[in-house]
Amino acid sequence: MGPFKSSVFILILHLLEGALSNSLIQLNNNGYEGIVIAIDPNVPEDETLIQHIKDMVTQASPYLFEATGKRFYFKNVVILIPETWKTKPDYVRPKLETYKNADVLVAEPTPPQSDKPYTEQMGKCGEKGERIHLTPNFVSGKKLREHGPQGRAFVHEWAHLRWGVFDEYNNDEKFYLSNGKIQAVRCSAGIAGTNVVNKCQGGSCYTKKCTFNKVTGLYEKGCEFIPQTHQTEKASIMFAQYIESIVEFCTEQNHNKEAPNMQNQKCNLRSTWEVIRDSEDFKKTTPMTTQPPKPTFSLLQIGQRIVCLVLDKSGSMVTGDRLNRLNQAGQLFLLQTVELGSWVGMVTFDSAAYVQSELVQINSGSDRDTLTKRLPTAAAGGTSICTGLRSAFTVIRKKYPTDGSEIVLLTDGEDNTIGSCFNEVQQSGAIIHTVALGPSAAQELEQLSKMTGGFQTYASDQAQNNGLIDAFGALSSGNGAVSQRSIQLESKGLTLQNSQWMNGTVIMDSTVGKETLFLITWTTQPPQILLWDPSGKKQDGFVVDKNTKMAYIQIPGVAKVGTWKYSLQASSQTLTLTVTSRASSATLPPITVTSKMNKDTGKFPSPMIVYAKIRQGASPILRARVTALIESVNGKTITLELLDNGAGADATKDDGVYSRYFTTYDTNGRYSVKVWALGGVNAARQRTVPQQNGAMFIPGWIENDEIKWNPSRPEINKDDLQDKQVCFSRTSLGGSFVASDVPKAPIPDLFPPCQITDLKAEIHEGRLINLTWTAPGDDYDQGTAYKYIIRISTSILDLRDKFNESLQVNTTALIPKEANSEEVFFFKPENITFENGTDLFIAIQAVDKVDLKSEISNIARVSLFIPPQTPPETPSPDEMSPPCPDIHINSTIPGIHILKIMWKWLGELQLTIA
């Protein structure tokens, strides 16, 4: 490899930081650059929102700088403005910035009034999040009482997004027992506050002290921990950044390791600062000795979509009917995928490049038809990818700058000169989507999509897998409203013999149906095609193209809701069926499925994770049947059922994100990923957005020595479903990844069981402990583990750090179940002191048949509370008296003296003091 090519690859490695989420963020001399904050197209035009975003980030930067020991600050931020807003001279066209790769989205709340800032986190502790979600009300400062200052909350979310830490509060479990005493879930434990409940009867409310349950020893439902106005504690931002004294993250010294919160569960009891300290960002920086500059902002406005197809027509394209399959896929893209109003050009290449069409704006069906006639029909010559790209740049520049334009590059050939145009590609500002066709496509091809934030796909020569059509069907716009995007409902293929039938159904749900297209392809002779709508009416009018070996029909208007049936008959050939549609209405969000792998490269024996996110607007779709098909370059297809059970690869249960580990490597090279999602009688849409990792909702505060309350948030009930049944079908392409270091068959078993992450423990009468968890597998979350090792300790740190030395529980009768089954195990602690007030900590390790061990599970705890044997009590004044006025707290009187001035009839107020 020559010096030029070496320098190019060094550049690429630098550019690939954050490539998983296609984020453009870079850390440069302690400053974060390239942060993209996008305003959703459905947000009404409000120019003041732009200034509010600037103010938020400007306030956040010095707070972040001090909180991280003078290491990080916000240097440059891009604000992405919708195309529908008025244009202004200071708004410029984006380059690589799109809604799909935005780091922060400012959008109207779904459901209304749910303005909590939160961050999507699919991965494990220390892994970057997906995106921060903010609402216009939050950004403009209308939710200060509920979530505190915007800048501080933004830093809380940034820690989720950039460093993969989690919240240190717990809305489901606000208190816990420690050595027999009730403690509020908080970090650090030194934060002082008051435990009170807001009681409402009729139209009046009053504040009273919390009473505790004499069976569990914990406080009654509704009890809240209200921090004191004046604090001395400085940590932690991931607990309650809104408290004025809070200016740091928890460290090893002040982290509350016992608190039952997500940070402890997900991060093995490590403090947020320990996780941040282990990040790549931290390792690349040293503290600054001067104050950082204020952030700068760039205002970019989305424009019309500009796309140029760059299509290989070299001699190798005659192999495996590739050129004809390219025509079929290209027609789908031009007839359906690309949106009205887009500008589309076309270039073909072999050893030279040929302009098939200058940029044409798609305003009608005739424009689409004109472009389809320009698709290549003959193949010959060599392969010069850079020649094709340079020609595309010329086509685009005749009408527009290349900034923000898109190039769809398809090739099946090798090209050892591809690196010669990497610098030109980078400087062009164009986004390049790559389609690698067949086993010999240039190995450097993916670098083009990675360096420009494009979509990388791979299609094999197995026509029945429909990979090439899927690749082009997935290339809808990364900008604009979701209602305009093409949505793939179905993608199926089958090789038929002896006049066999390919029968099936496609579900048309109420959220789609506009511009619905049924596309059938074949390999030799036109098949018999039968299609019926939900009423049983046969659909005629297929357009048949015998040269390209395809037929299609576009359903006029909005397709009928219900089950569409098809029957295709053929002999000794391969058929495929593709169904695409658009949203039925601009006001009704369509159900969407987005899928991806956790990494672009897989190195054996490190597992990959496949994700599928199913949403209608912001509402998750639960209990769908989701299947991933992963095809290797050998043509072998692995089928995985994806799960939303909060175990194994799945980070959170019932959040509409379905996940699974992939370990079934069979060769080195490219793998493609496709997901089928089906909603039926069990699938449902959750009315409310599930609990997300985000800034705490402030239940109340102390003002003028008086407790003030925010209106209660609506409770999230997982059974509270807007629809009892959501029937739909979707297909989503998850792109491709490249595997390396895969040994030759037989491939050795180097995959241990996955970590158990949902271990729970309850104590019953007779000191019997009930454990529940989701079974791991023999290889991560597949198969069946061989045995479990359960250990207990009265020290949480001893159990974590000295697991093998901790007391082992007898598990002779515990036979592991198949992966993803529910495990239940009862035991009574022996050979350990377990008396009233004892905290007992429990963890599990799974072992497979070749003695590979999982990571230690999350640590569960039980606290033994024996109710006191006391005679019946006289009813308290709370039970006898009418509602009393608010509790007043004189926060200027130090320490325990507060208690002495409380009303005597109210009794001792629970006060937690460091």
HURAPE-V448311 format. One record per residue. RES is the residue in one letter. OMEGA is omega in whole degrees, 0 to 359 (999 if undefined). BURIAL is # if it has 16 or more other C-alpha atoms within 10 Angstrom, else .. D_FIRST is the distance of its C-alpha to the first C-alpha in whole Angstrom. Layout:
# HURAPE-V448311
((RES/OMEGA/BURIAL/D_FIRST) (RES/OMEGA/BURIAL/D_FIRST))
This chain:
# HURAPE-V448311
((M/184/./0) (G/183/./4) (P/180/./7) (F/182/./8) (K/178/./6) (S/181/./6) (S/178/./10) (V/182/#/11) (F/174/./10) (I/177/./12) (L/182/./15) (I/180/#/15) (L/177/./16) (H/183/./18) (L/187/#/20) (L/177/#/20) (E/182/#/23) (G/185/#/26) (A/181/#/24) (L/182/#/27) (S/183/#/30) (N/177/#/28) (S/179/#/29) (L/183/#/28) (I/172/#/29) (Q/177/#/27) (L/185/#/29) (N/180/./28) (N/177/./30) (N/183/#/33) (G/177/#/34) (Y/180/#/33) (E/173/#/32) (G/177/#/31) (I/181/#/34) (V/174/#/35) (I/186/#/39) (A/173/#/40) (I/184/#/44) (D/180/#/45) (P/181/#/46) (N/177/#/49) (V/179/#/50) (P/182/./53) (E/180/./52) (D/185/./53) (E/179/./52) (T/179/./53) (L/179/#/50) (I/179/#/47) (Q/178/./49) (H/177/#/50) (I/178/#/46) (K/181/#/46) (D/181/#/48) (M/182/#/47) (V/179/#/44) (T/176/#/45) (Q/184/#/48) (A/189/#/45) (S/179/#/43) (P/177/#/45) (Y/176/#/46) (L/182/#/42) (F/181/#/42) (E/183/./45) (A/183/#/44) (T/178/#/41) (G/178/./42) (K/182/#/41) (R/190/#/37) (F/174/#/37) (Y/179/#/38) (F/187/#/38) (K/183/#/36) (N/182/#/36) (V/174/#/37) (V/175/#/37) (I/184/#/40) (L/187/#/40) (I/183/#/43) (P/178/#/44) (E/184/#/44) (T/178/./48) (W/180/./49) (K/177/./50) (T/177/./47) (K/182/./47) (P/183/./46) (D/173/./44) (Y/180/#/42) (V/182/#/39) (R/178/#/37) (P/170/#/34) (K/182/#/31) (L/185/#/29) (E/178/#/32) (T/175/#/34) (Y/182/#/37) (K/180/#/35) (N/178/#/32) (A/179/#/35) (D/181/#/36) (V/177/#/39) (L/175/#/42) (V/186/#/45) (A/177/#/48) (E/183/#/51) (P/173/#/52) (T/356/#/53) (P/180/./55) (P/178/./57) (Q/178/./58) (S/188/#/55) (D/181/#/53) (K/172/#/52) (P/180/#/48) (Y/182/#/46) (T/174/#/42) (E/176/#/41) (Q/179/#/39) (M/191/#/38) (G/181/#/36) (K/177/#/37) (C/179/#/38) (G/178/#/35) (E/183/#/33) (K/175/#/33) (G/183/#/36) (E/187/#/36) (R/173/#/38) (I/178/#/41) (H/177/#/44) (L/177/#/47) (T/177/#/50) (P/179/#/51) (N/179/#/54) (F/184/#/52) (V/183/#/50) (S/174/#/53) (G/181/./55) (K/182/./58) (K/181/#/57) (L/182/#/57) (R/183/#/60) (E/187/#/58) (H/177/#/55) (G/182/#/55) (P/185/#/53) (Q/183/#/50) (G/179/#/48) (R/179/#/48) (A/179/#/48) (F/177/#/45) (V/175/#/43) (H/181/#/45) (E/179/#/43) (W/179/#/40) (A/173/#/40) (H/188/#/40) (L/191/#/37) (R/188/#/34) (W/175/#/35) (G/173/#/37) (V/186/#/40) (F/184/#/44) (D/180/#/47) (E/171/#/50) (Y/181/#/53) (N/181/#/54) (N/182/./56) (D/183/./57) (E/189/./58) (K/180/#/59) (F/177/#/61) (Y/178/#/61) (L/175/#/63) (S/184/#/62) (N/176/./65) (G/181/#/67) (K/180/./67) (I/178/#/65) (Q/173/#/62) (A/175/#/61) (V/182/#/57) (R/178/#/55) (C/7/#/53) (S/180/#/54) (A/181/#/57) (G/178/#/59) (I/183/#/59) (A/180/#/63) (G/184/#/64) (T/179/#/67) (N/184/#/67) (V/178/#/69) (V/178/#/70) (N/182/#/71) (K/180/./74) (C/176/./75) (Q/184/./78) (G/181/./79) (G/183/./78) (S/180/./78) (C/177/./76) (Y/181/#/76) (T/178/#/74) (K/178/#/75) (K/179/#/73) (C/172/#/72) (T/183/#/73) (F/179/./72) (N/186/./72) (K/175/./74) (V/182/./72) (T/184/./69) (G/180/#/69) (L/181/#/67) (Y/178/#/68) (E/176/./69) (K/180/./67) (G/179/./67) (C/181/#/67) (E/173/#/64) (F/180/#/63) (I/181/#/64) (P/175/#/62) (Q/180/#/64) (T/183/#/64) (H/181/./63) (Q/171/#/61) (T/181/./59) (E/180/#/56) (K/184/#/53) (A/22/#/51) (S/180/#/50) (I/181/#/48) (M/172/#/47) (F/185/#/51) (A/183/#/53) (Q/182/#/51) (Y/178/#/54) (I/189/#/56) (E/184/#/57) (S/184/#/56) (I/182/#/53) (V/183/#/50) (E/169/#/48) (F/177/#/46) (C/178/#/47) (T/177/#/46) (E/186/./47) (Q/185/./50) (N/180/#/52) (H/178/#/50) (N/186/#/53) (K/183/#/51) (E/185/#/54) (A/179/#/54) (P/179/#/53) (N/185/#/51) (M/181/#/47) (Q/179/#/46) (N/182/#/47) (Q/185/#/47) (K/190/#/43) (C/173/#/42) (N/176/#/44) (L/180/#/46) (R/177/#/44) (S/179/#/45) (T/181/#/43) (W/176/#/42) (E/179/#/40) (V/179/#/38) (I/182/#/37) (R/179/#/36) (D/185/./34) (S/176/#/32) (E/178/./28) (D/184/#/30) (F/184/#/32) (K/183/./30) (K/186/./28) (T/169/./31) (T/182/./34) (P/178/./38) (M/180/./38) (T/178/./41) (T/178/./42) (Q/181/./43) (P/175/#/40) (P/176/./41) (K/179/./43) (P/171/#/40) (T/186/./40) (F/174/#/40) (S/181/#/38) (L/182/#/41) (L/179/#/39) (Q/179/#/41) (I/177/#/40) (G/179/#/40) (Q/180/#/40) (R/178/#/37) (I/184/#/35) (V/172/#/33) (C/175/#/31) (L/177/#/30) (V/195/#/27) (L/180/#/27) (D/174/#/25) (K/180/#/28) (S/186/#/25) (G/181/#/27) (S/180/#/26) (M/175/#/28) (V/181/./31) (T/174/./30) (G/178/./32) (D/185/./34) (R/183/#/31) (L/179/#/32) (N/178/#/36) (R/174/#/35) (L/178/#/33) (N/179/#/36) (Q/181/#/38) (A/179/#/35) (G/178/#/35) (Q/177/#/39) (L/181/#/39) (F/185/#/37) (L/181/#/39) (L/191/#/43) (Q/191/#/42) (T/183/#/39) (V/190/#/39) (E/174/#/42) (L/181/#/45) (G/179/./44) (S/173/#/40) (W/185/#/39) (V/173/#/36) (G/182/#/34) (M/176/#/33) (V/170/#/30) (T/181/#/29) (F/163/#/26) (D/172/#/24) (S/177/#/22) (A/180/#/25) (A/184/#/26) (Y/179/#/30) (V/178/#/32) (Q/179/#/35) (S/169/#/36) (E/181/#/37) (L/178/#/37) (V/177/#/41) (Q/182/#/42) (I/180/#/44) (N/184/./47) (S/176/./49) (G/181/./48) (S/176/./48) (D/178/#/45) (R/181/#/43) (D/180/./45) (T/181/./44) (L/181/#/40) (T/180/#/40) (K/180/./41) (R/179/#/38) (L/187/#/36) (P/182/#/34) (T/180/./36) (A/183/./34) (A/177/#/31) (A/173/./29) (G/182/./26) (G/184/#/22) (T/176/#/20) (S/185/#/19) (I/182/#/19) (C/177/#/18) (T/177/#/21) (G/180/#/23) (L/180/#/23) (R/178/#/23) (S/178/#/26) (A/178/#/27) (F/179/#/27) (T/179/./29) (V/183/#/32) (I/186/#/32) (R/175/./33) (K/183/./36) (K/184/./38) (Y/169/./36) (P/180/#/33) (T/178/#/30) (D/175/#/31) (G/177/#/31) (S/181/#/31) (E/174/#/30) (I/175/#/27) (V/185/#/27) (L/175/#/24) (L/174/#/25) (T/175/#/23) (D/190/#/22) (G/174/#/20) (E/180/#/16) (D/183/#/14) (N/177/./10) (T/186/./11) (I/181/#/13) (G/184/#/11) (S/181/./12) (C/181/#/16) (F/180/#/15) (N/178/./17) (E/179/./20) (V/182/#/20) (Q/182/#/21) (Q/184/./23) (S/185/#/25) (G/180/#/27) (A/177/#/27) (I/183/#/26) (I/173/#/24) (H/184/#/26) (T/175/#/23) (V/177/#/25) (A/184/#/23) (L/178/#/25) (G/188/#/25) (P/189/#/23) (S/179/./20) (A/185/#/19) (A/183/#/15) (Q/181/#/14) (E/188/./13) (L/183/#/17) (E/181/#/18) (Q/180/#/16) (L/179/#/18) (S/180/#/21) (K/184/#/21) (M/182/#/20) (T/181/#/23) (G/180/#/25) (G/183/#/26) (F/180/#/27) (Q/182/#/24) (T/177/#/26) (Y/177/#/26) (A/180/#/28) (S/177/#/28) (D/178/#/30) (Q/186/#/33) (A/183/#/36) (Q/178/#/38) (N/173/#/36) (N/187/#/36) (G/183/#/33) (L/177/#/32) (I/177/#/35) (D/182/#/35) (A/180/#/31) (F/178/#/33) (G/182/#/36) (A/188/#/35) (L/173/#/33) (S/186/#/37) (S/174/#/37) (G/180/./35) (N/177/#/38) (G/184/#/42) (A/180/#/45) (V/181/#/44) (S/181/#/47) (Q/187/#/45) (R/175/#/42) (S/182/#/42) (I/182/#/43) (Q/181/#/42) (L/185/#/45) (E/174/#/44) (S/184/#/41) (K/176/#/42) (G/182/#/42) (L/172/#/43) (T/187/#/44) (L/177/#/47) (Q/169/./49) (N/176/./53) (S/177/./54) (Q/179/./53) (W/170/#/53) (M/184/#/50) (N/177/./52) (G/180/./52) (T/175/#/52) (V/180/#/51) (I/175/#/52) (M/181/#/53) (D/187/#/54) (S/182/#/55) (T/179/#/52) (V/177/#/51) (G/181/#/52) (K/179/#/52) (E/181/#/50) (T/183/#/49) (L/171/#/47) (F/183/#/48) (L/179/#/45) (I/175/#/45) (T/178/#/43) (W/185/#/43) (T/179/#/42) (T/184/./44) (Q/177/#/48) (P/178/#/49) (P/169/#/51) (Q/185/./54) (I/176/#/53) (L/180/./56) (L/180/#/55) (W/176/#/58) (D/185/#/58) (P/178/#/60) (S/181/./64) (G/181/./63) (K/179/./63) (K/182/./61) (Q/177/./58) (D/177/./58) (G/176/./56) (F/172/#/53) (V/185/./51) (V/177/./49) (D/184/./47) (K/180/./47) (N/181/./44) (T/180/#/41) (K/178/#/43) (M/175/#/44) (A/180/#/47) (Y/174/#/48) (I/176/#/51) (Q/183/#/51) (I/182/#/54) (P/178/./56) (G/178/./56) (V/183/#/56) (A/181/#/55) (K/177/#/58) (V/178/#/58) (G/184/#/58) (T/175/#/56) (W/182/#/55) (K/177/#/55) (Y/174/#/53) (S/180/./54) (L/181/#/52) (Q/179/#/53) (A/178/#/51) (S/172/#/50) (S/175/./47) (Q/182/#/44) (T/176/#/42) (L/171/#/44) (T/176/#/42) (L/177/#/44) (T/178/#/43) (V/178/#/45) (T/181/#/44) (S/173/#/47) (R/181/#/47) (A/181/#/49) (S/183/#/53) (S/178/#/54) (A/183/./52) (T/180/./54) (L/182/./54) (P/178/#/50) (P/172/#/49) (I/182/#/48) (T/174/#/44) (V/175/#/41) (T/184/#/38) (S/180/#/35) (K/170/#/32) (M/181/#/30) (N/179/#/30) (K/176/#/26) (D/180/#/23) (T/177/#/21) (G/181/#/24) (K/181/./23) (F/4/#/25) (P/176/#/28) (S/182/./28) (P/171/#/30) (M/175/#/30) (I/176/#/33) (V/182/#/34) (Y/170/#/36) (A/181/#/39) (K/182/#/41) (I/185/#/44) (R/160/#/46) (Q/192/#/49) (G/177/./48) (A/184/#/48) (S/180/#/50) (P/173/#/48) (I/185/#/49) (L/172/#/50) (R/172/#/51) (A/174/#/49) (R/189/#/47) (V/183/#/44) (T/176/#/41) (A/175/#/38) (L/183/#/36) (I/186/#/32) (E/179/#/31) (S/180/#/28) (V/175/#/26) (N/183/#/28) (G/179/#/31) (K/181/./33) (T/177/#/34) (I/179/#/35) (T/179/./38) (L/171/#/39) (E/179/./42) (L/187/#/41) (L/177/#/44) (D/187/#/45) (N/179/#/47) (G/181/#/46) (A/180/#/45) (G/181/#/41) (A/186/#/38) (D/187/#/41) (A/187/#/42) (T/180/#/45) (K/174/#/48) (D/173/#/49) (D/179/#/47) (G/174/#/46) (V/184/#/42) (Y/189/#/42) (S/173/#/39) (R/173/#/38) (Y/171/#/35) (F/180/#/33) (T/189/#/32) (T/174/#/32) (Y/174/#/29) (D/180/#/29) (T/171/#/25) (N/177/#/22) (G/187/#/20) (R/173/#/22) (Y/175/#/26) (S/185/#/28) (V/176/#/31) (K/182/#/35) (V/170/#/38) (W/177/#/42) (A/183/#/44) (L/175/#/48) (G/181/#/51) (G/186/./54) (V/182/./57) (N/184/./56) (A/181/#/53) (A/176/#/55) (R/180/#/54) (Q/184/#/54) (R/183/#/57) (T/178/#/55) (V/180/#/52) (P/179/#/51) (Q/180/./51) (Q/175/./47) (N/183/#/46) (G/183/#/47) (A/183/#/49) (M/169/#/53) (F/183/#/56) (I/182/#/59) (P/181/#/62) (G/181/#/64) (W/181/#/64) (I/181/#/67) (E/183/./69) (N/177/./72) (D/183/#/72) (E/180/#/72) (I/177/#/70) (K/184/#/69) (W/168/#/67) (N/174/./64) (P/183/./65) (S/174/./64) (R/174/./61) (P/181/./61) (E/178/./61) (I/178/./58) (N/185/./59) (K/177/./57) (D/181/./60) (D/187/./60) (L/179/./59) (Q/179/./59) (D/176/./59) (K/183/./60) (Q/177/./58) (V/180/#/55) (C/180/#/54) (F/170/#/51) (S/180/#/48) (R/170/#/44) (T/181/#/41) (S/177/#/38) (L/181/#/34) (G/179/#/32) (G/183/#/28) (S/173/#/26) (F/182/#/24) (V/180/#/21) (A/177/#/22) (S/178/./20) (D/178/./21) (V/181/#/24) (P/177/./26) (K/180/./27) (A/359/./31) (P/182/./33) (I/184/./31) (P/177/./33) (D/178/./35) (L/183/./33) (F/177/#/35) (P/169/#/38) (P/178/#/41) (C/178/#/40) (Q/172/#/42) (I/186/#/45) (T/185/#/45) (D/178/#/49) (L/177/#/51) (K/181/#/55) (A/175/#/58) (E/179/#/61) (I/180/#/64) (H/178/./68) (E/182/./71) (G/178/./72) (R/176/#/68) (L/183/./66) (I/180/#/63) (N/177/#/61) (L/173/#/57) (T/177/./55) (W/176/#/52) (T/184/#/49) (A/170/#/48) (P/181/#/45) (G/174/#/43) (D/174/#/42) (D/184/#/38) (Y/183/#/38) (D/177/#/41) (Q/181/#/41) (G/183/#/44) (T/178/#/46) (A/182/#/46) (Y/181/#/48) (K/177/#/50) (Y/170/#/50) (I/179/#/51) (I/179/#/53) (R/184/#/54) (I/177/#/56) (S/173/#/57) (T/177/#/59) (S/182/./56) (I/180/#/53) (L/176/#/51) (D/180/./52) (L/180/#/51) (R/189/#/48) (D/181/./47) (K/184/./49) (F/184/#/49) (N/179/./49) (E/182/./52) (S/185/#/54) (L/182/#/57) (Q/179/#/56) (V/178/#/58) (N/181/./59) (T/182/./57) (T/183/./59) (A/184/./60) (L/179/./57) (I/182/./55) (P/175/#/52) (K/178/#/52) (E/181/#/49) (A/177/#/46) (N/171/#/47) (S/177/./51) (E/177/./53) (E/177/#/54) (V/181/./58) (F/177/./59) (F/172/#/62) (F/176/./63) (K/182/./65) (P/178/#/64) (E/178/./65) (N/178/./65) (I/180/./64) (T/182/./66) (F/184/#/67) (E/183/./69) (N/181/./70) (G/180/./68) (T/172/#/65) (D/180/#/61) (L/183/#/60) (F/189/#/56) (I/176/#/54) (A/183/#/51) (I/171/#/49) (Q/177/#/46) (A/182/#/46) (V/179/#/45) (D/188/#/43) (K/176/./44) (V/174/./42) (D/171/./43) (L/186/#/40) (K/175/#/41) (S/168/#/41) (E/177/#/41) (I/182/#/44) (S/167/#/46) (N/184/#/47) (I/176/#/50) (A/181/#/53) (R/168/#/57) (V/178/#/60) (S/181/#/63) (L/178/#/67) (F/179/#/69) (I/182/#/73) (P/179/./75) (P/177/./78) (Q/182/./81) (T/177/./83) (P/179/./87) (P/183/./86) (E/172/./86) (T/180/./88) (P/181/./86) (S/177/./84) (P/179/./85) (D/184/./82) (E/185/./83) (M/189/./87) (S/174/./86) (P/181/./85) (P/181/#/82) (C/177/./81) (P/179/./80) (D/172/./76) (I/176/#/75) (H/180/#/75) (I/176/#/73) (N/186/#/74) (S/178/#/70) (T/178/./72) (I/189/./74) (P/166/./72) (G/192/./71) (I/179/./74) (H/177/./76) (I/185/#/75) (L/187/#/76) (K/182/./80) (I/177/./80) (M/177/#/80) (W/183/./82) (K/182/./84) (W/182/./85) (L/179/./81) (G/183/./80) (E/178/./77) (L/177/#/74) (Q/182/#/71) (L/181/#/69) (T/184/#/66) (I/181/./65) (A/999/./62))
